[in-house]
Amino acid sequence: MGFRKDFMWGASTADYQIEGAFNEDGKGLGIWDVLSREKGRIARGETGDKACDHYHRYEEDVSIMKELGLSHYRFSISWPRVLPEGIGKVNEKGLLFYSRLVDKLLDANIQPVVTLYHWNMPYALYRQGGWKNEQSSDWFAYYTRTVVEALGDRVRFYLTFNEPQIFTFLGYDIGLHAPFEQNNDHELLLISKNVLLAHGKALRIIREASKGRAMISFSSTGDCFIPHENTEESILKARNDSLKLRDHFLMSHTWFTDPILFGRFPDGAAERFGDSLFSFSEEEWALVSQPIDFFAYNVYQSSTVFRDGREINEACEYPGCPKTSAGLCVTPEVLYWSAKFWSDRYKKPLLITENGCALNDWICLDGAVHDTQRIDFLSRYLGQLKKAADEGIDIWGYTCWSLLDSFEWASGYDPRHGLVHVDFRTQKRTIKDSGFWYRSLIRQNGDHLLS
Ligand code: BGC
């Protein structure tokens, strides 16, 4: 059976990770622009000031995408580039950049998939409380309208948020990502409430303001456990563990997916928070849980557990087991099981918006980048995705993380995830062996993958 004939073969990026030009053409500052400069926040004191200089090199980057044969490109819009103060006056030059990018993509026969929020809150709004401010969902709605009114005649696919789990948890709970805060449950619940409302308001606006029928979702992430054995009992346990509300509740898929897809809190939320759990009116629940068109998620490895004071990955942990240079275990079956669990639960077609392999690639003596391990990683993971497709699960596509090596948040420019190598001294792009491999895979629609 294999992948659908119109399978979306893409690659992903995010604005702060690649654009650079952080203070050009009227762009405002985002929380990453300002706060990543604080001492000790980012490895080696690196910032995204220049990143891949994609703002100036987007034409070259689209040509590379064309050479790779991508059918879709997932990128995010920089909110402070479009609205320097977060709301109010539009920076026309910023908006024009995205409009040109979209035109270039369409000229190259590549469909844009737009993420509205990949963690880059305008600093001006952050100073007013950011996601803790009751007005934050209206700010986001205003921003969404600005973007969709400009691009909605040409863009069909939208993701409201990238990984609400990660930016709320890393940014506001344990303080590893901007804005590097640690908050109590009361504030974390408030942030969750505002993000859910923001998703709902944005979705309504995208529907209203798009020219054609928009396809809308958000990119979720969180647990996916792999069954230890192929028994019903073991599968059920892995599934239930994947749906459970974690101790770090923000990191659970279901903390965000159950409200959005079912219009209710996940199991365990009422018991855990009692009276402090926020409430939504009937209209607010209806807003938050408007139908999305597909279920999008990001997945890199199967879930880890804490045992004896250590984080271990039961699906893979042994001395010397395969790990990416980001320290994640190579657990390809997670693509099969996540596809099964999420399509069973939410009954939506799936789009894998991120999956990929971090390595410390360099240019070899012959001028090429021989990233054999990434090819092996992707072959294994995509083989498992194909197995899910073979079993009839409706999978719309896969947008590999990432098109380019880029600024990897708190880790700076190390490790590298790209299908395309970037020399950050010269900005020279070199398609890696994995990029050429991905091109031939796309040409064959993944038919030769071993599942
Ligand atoms: C994020 C990306 C990040 C990737 C690899 C995802 O959580 O959405 O921005 O680069 O993981 O770490």
Boltz pocket constraint, residues with backbone or C-beta under 6 A from the ligand:
constraints:
  - pocket:
      binder: B
      contacts: [[A, 14], [A, 17], [A, 162], [A, 163], [A, 166], [A, 298], [A, 354], [A, 401], [A, 407], [A, 408], [A, 417]]
      max_distance: 6.0
